[in-house]
Structures are given as structure tokens and as C-alpha cells.
Amino acid sequence: MIFIRILCREIPVSYDHLRMGDVVLFFHGIGGNRTNWRDQLLALAERFHAVARDARGYGLSNDYSGPLNVGDFATDILRLFDQLSDWSEHIVGLSISGLRWIS
């Protein structure tokens, strides 16, 4: 498992990934973090590039400064897509993260 930190609008955001095949992105719910998906990353690693990230303020990602701006979370995800250089992602979300992708 590879641990990486990238800067998203000057805020370090952390994620784990195992690389092979199409990208599968895992998004944790409120109160969770990227480690909630460790078993799934390991199970999918032989067929997919499995990625689980910590949202701002969760796990090892830095907290946001100032008022919460939901647009910053979207920007973080776009920067992660750019980092992965692959726009053919499969999305798995838990709780409110899943709801965000449905709407």
C-alpha cells in the first residue's frame, strides 16, 4: 500500500492507493477516514487501482482553515483525479459521501 499526500489549495490531503487497472475511488463518511477501506483496497488491488482518501479534517489530511466551503472538497477531488491522471473512475461512497455522488 502506498501512502501519498498532495496539496489541494495549499492544504495537504492524504490518500492510500494500490495500483493496477481502472481506478476505484473510496470516499469515507462523516467520522471516518481512508483506513475504513483498507480491506477493500487489498481485495481489489489485483484488478483495480484502488484509492481511498482522507477528506479535509479527517485522518492524516489537514483541517480546512476558516469557514467550511463545500466547493473546496470538490476541488480536492478534482486535484486527486488530476494526480491519478485517469478520468475513468469508479466511485464508492459511504454515508454522506455516497449521497454526494448520487446527487
PAVORO-69657 format. One record per atom (N, C-alpha, C, O): residue in one letter; x, y, z. Coordinates in pm, whole numbers, plus 32768, in hexadecimal, padded with zeros to 4 digits. Layout:
N
aXYZ/...
This chain:
103
m80557F8B8000/m800080008000/m8059807B8000/m80BB8081804A/i803780DB7FAD/i808681557FA0/i803881C87FDE/i7FC381DB7FC0/f807A82148035/f803E82898075/f807483068032/f80EE83148021/i801C8361800B/i804583DB7FC5/i7FFB84528000/i7F888446802A/r803F84C68003/r7FFF85458027/r800F85A47FB2/r807C85B47F7C/i7FA085E27F89/i7FA586477F1F/i7F6E86C97F56/i7F2286C87FB7/l7F9487397F1A/l7F6187BB7F44/l7EE587DC7EF4/l7EE687D87E79/c7E7A87FD7F3C/c7DFD882A7EFF/c7DE088B47F39/c7DB788C17FAC/r7DF6891A7EE8/r7DEA89A67F16/r7E3A89BB7F95/r7E0989F27FF7/e7EB689907F90/e7F1789A07FFD/e7EF8894A8078/e7F3E895680DC/i7E9388F58073/i7E73889C80E2/i7EA0881080BC/i7E7287DA8057/p7EFA87D1810B/p7F21874780ED/p7EAC86E78101/p7E6B86E7816A/v7E928695809D/v7E28863080A2/v7E6B85A98090/v7EC085998038/s7E46854880E2/s7E8984C580E5/s7E33845A80A4/s7DB9845C80AE/y7E7783FB8061/y7E2F8388802D/y7E8C83108020/y7F05831E8013/d7E4E829A8023/d7E94821B800E/d7E6B81E77F85/d7DFA81FC7F59/h7EC781A27F41/h7E9D81627EC6/h7EF180E87EA6/h7F6680DE7ECB/l7EB1808D7E61/l7EF080167E2A/l7ED5801C7D95/l7E6280317D6D/r7F3A80097D43/r7F31802C7CB6/r7F297FB37C5A/r7F817F5C7C5C/m7EBE7FAE7C0A/m7EB07F4E7B9F/m7E237F5B7B65/m7DC27F537BB0/g7E167F717AE4/g7D937F737AA3/g7D497FF67AB4/g7D83805D7AD5/d7CC47FF07A9B/d7C6E80667AA8/d7C6F80997B37/d7C83804D7B96/v7C5A811B7B46/v7C5981597BCA/v7BD381427C0F/v7B6981547BD3/v7BD9811A7C8E/v7B6481157CE6/v7B8381717D5B/v7BE181597DA7/l7B3281DC7D6B/l7B45823D7DD7/l7AE382217E48/l7A6B82127E31/f7B18821B7EC2/f7AC782047F39/f7AC282847F8B/f7B2A82C07FA8/f7A4982AF7FB0/f7A3483278000/f79F083018082/f798582C48083/h7A2F832580F2/h79F983038176/h79878361819C/h797383C9815E/g793D833A8203/g78D1838D8237/g790183E682A8/g797783E782CA/i78A4843082E1/i78C384888351/i78F7843483C6/i78BC83CF83EA/g7966845F83FF/g79A28418846F/g79FF83A78446/g7A3F836A849B/g7A08838B83C4/g7A5F83218394/g7AE18359835D/g7B0183CE836F/n7B2C8303831B/n7BA6832D82D5/n7BCA82C08271/n7B84825C8265/r7C3882D58229/r7C5D827A81BC/r7C7581EB81EC/r7C67818D819E/t7C9981DA826A/t7CB68153829C/t7C3980FD82A7/t7C44808382B3/n7BC1813B82A2/n7B4580EC82A2/n7B40808E822A/n7AF88029822E/w7B8A80AD81C1/w7B8480638143/w7BFC8006812E/w7C0C7FCF80C1/r7C507FF48192/r7CCB7FA68181/r7CB07F19814A/r7CF47EED80EE/d7C4F7ED38181/d7C317E4B8152/d7C047E4B80C0/d7C2A7DF38072/q7BB37EAF809B/q7B847EB78010/q7BF77ED67FB1/q7BFC7E9E7F43/l7C527F2E7FD9/l7CC57F4D7F84/l7D177ECF7F6B/l7D3F7EB37EF9/l7D317E847FD4/l7D807E0B7FC5/l7D387DA37F6E/l7D777D5F7F1D/a7CB47D987F7F/a7C687D357F31/a7C617D587E9D/a7C607CFF7E49/l7C5D7DD97E7C/l7C4F7E047DF1/l7CD37E1E7DAA/l7CD57E367D31/a7D407E1A7DF2/a7DC37E447DBD/a7DF27DF37D45/a7E3E7E267CF3/e7DC87D777D39/e7DF67D267CC8/e7DB37D4C7C45/e7DE97D307BDA/r7D3F7D8D7C4C/r7CF67DAF7BD2/r7CE47E447BBC/r7CC57E6F7B4D/f7CF87E967C24/f7CDA7F257C1B/f7D487F787C5C/f7D957F467CAE/h7D4D7FF57C38/h7D9F80597C7C/h7D4580907CEA/h7CFB80F07CD3/a7D4B80567D60/a7CF280767DCF/a7D2B80EB7E1F/a7D9F80E97E47/v7CD781527E36/v7D0381CC7E7A/v7C9E81F27EE6/v7C2681F77ECB/a7CCF820D7F5E/a7C7B82407FCB/a7CBE82BD8001/a7D3582BD8020/r7C718328800D/r7CAC83A6803A/r7C6E83D480BD/r7BFF83AD80E1/d7CB984278104/d7C86846D817A/d7C5384F4814C/d7C9E8541810F/a7BD685138168/a7BA28599814B/a7BE685FD81A7/a7C2185D6820C/r7BDF867C8186/r7C1686E481DD/r7BDF86D5826A/r7B6786C5827E/g7C3986DC82CB/g7C1086D48357/g7BFD8646838B/g7BD5863483FE/y7C1A85E28338/y7C0B85578360/y7C90850E8350/y7CE1853382FB/g7CA584A783A3/g7D1D84558396/g7D9B84AA8399/g7DAE84FC83F2/l7DF284948335/l7E7184DD832F/l7E6D855982D6/l7ED3859B82C4/s7DF88579829E/s7DEC85F58250/s7DDD866B82B0/s7D9E865F8319/n7E1886DB828A/n7E0C875282DD/n7D7C878482DD/n7D30876C8280/d7D5987CA8347/d7CD588068352/d7CCE888182F9/d7D3588BC82D7/y7C5788A782D3/y7C4689228286/y7C4F899882E4/y7C32898C835C/s7C778A0A82AF/s7C7E8A838301/s7C098ADD82DB/s7BE38AE58266/g7BD38B21833C/g7B628B798323/g7AE18B2B8317/g7AD88AB78340/p7A7B8B6C82DE/p79F88B2B82D3/p79FC8AB7826F/p7A488AB8820E/l79A88A558288/l799E89E1822F/l79688A0D81A8/l79038A5381A0/n79AC89E4813E/n79828A0180B6/n797A897C806C/n79E0893F804D/v79008950804F/v78ED88CE800E/v793488CB7F87/v795F88617F5B/g7940893E7F45/g798889447EC6/g7A1989197ED3/g7A5288E27E74/d7A5689307F47/d7AE089057F5C/d7AEC886E7F5A/d7B5088387F2A/f7A8788287F8D/f7A8987957F88/f7A8487657EF7/f7ACA87067ED3/a7A3387A77EA6/a7A2C87837E17/a7AB1879E7DD3/a7ADF874D7D82/t7AF0880E7DF3/t7B74882F7DBA/t7BDB87C67DE4/t7C2E879D7D92/d7BD6879A7E61/d7C3287327E8F/d7C2386B47E3B/d7C8686767E15/i7BA8868E7E1D/i7B8F86167DCE/i7BC086277D40/i7BFB85CB7D07/l7BAA869C7D04/l7BDC86B57C7D/l7C7486AF7C78/l7CAD867A7C19/r7CB686E47CDE/r7D4986DE7CE2/r7D79864E7CF4/r7DE086277CBE/l7D2E86007D3F/l7D5085737D4C/l7D42852D7CC5/l7D9984DE7C9F/f7CD685497C7A/f7CC585117BF4/f7D3C85377B9D/f7D7184E37B55/d7D6585B57BA2/d7DD885E27B53/d7E5685967B7B/d7EA6856F7B25/q7E6985817BFC/q7EDF853A7C2E/q7EE084AA7BFA/q7F4A84747BD9/l7E6A846E7BF4/l7E6083E47BC8/l7E6683D97B30/l7E7A836C7AFA/s7E5384487AE9/s7E58844C7A56/s7DF783E97A18/s7E1783AC79B2/d7D8483D97A53/d7D2383797A20/d7C9683AB7A41/d7C7383BA7AB6/w7C4983C579DB/w7BC183F879F1/w7B58838A79E1/w7AE283AA79D3/s7B7E830D79E4/s7B1F829E79D6/s7B09825A7A5C/s7B0A81DF7A64/e7AF582A87AC4/e7AEA82727B4A/e7A64822E7B63/e79FE82517B28/h7A6981CE7BBC/h79F281947BFA/h79EE81CF7C86/h7A5681D97CC8/i797981F77CB4/i796C823D7D34/i792281E57D98/i78B981AD7D79/v795A81DA7E12/v791881957E80/v791481F87EF4/v797C82277F22/g789C82177F24/g788F82767F92/g783E823C8004/g77E281ED7FEF/l78628262807D/l781E823680F6/l77D582AC8133/l780E83188140/s775782988158/s770A82FE819E/s76FE837C8149/s76D6837480D5/i772083EE817F/i770E846C8136/i7765847480B9/i774184B88059/s77D7842F80B8/s782B842E8041/s77E483E87FCF/s77EE84137F5C/g779E837D7FEB/g775083397F85/g76DF83907F52/g76C383937EDB/l769E83D77FAE/l763084307F8A/l765F84A07F2E/l761984C57ED0/r76D684D77F49/r770C85427EF5/r771B85147E64/r76FF85617E09/w774684987E4E/w775C84687DC7/w76DB84477D7E/w76D6844F7D03/i767384237DC9/i75F184057D8C/i75AF84857D5C/i757184877CF2/s75BC84F07DAA/s7575856D7D88/s75B985BF7D21/s7587862A7CFC/
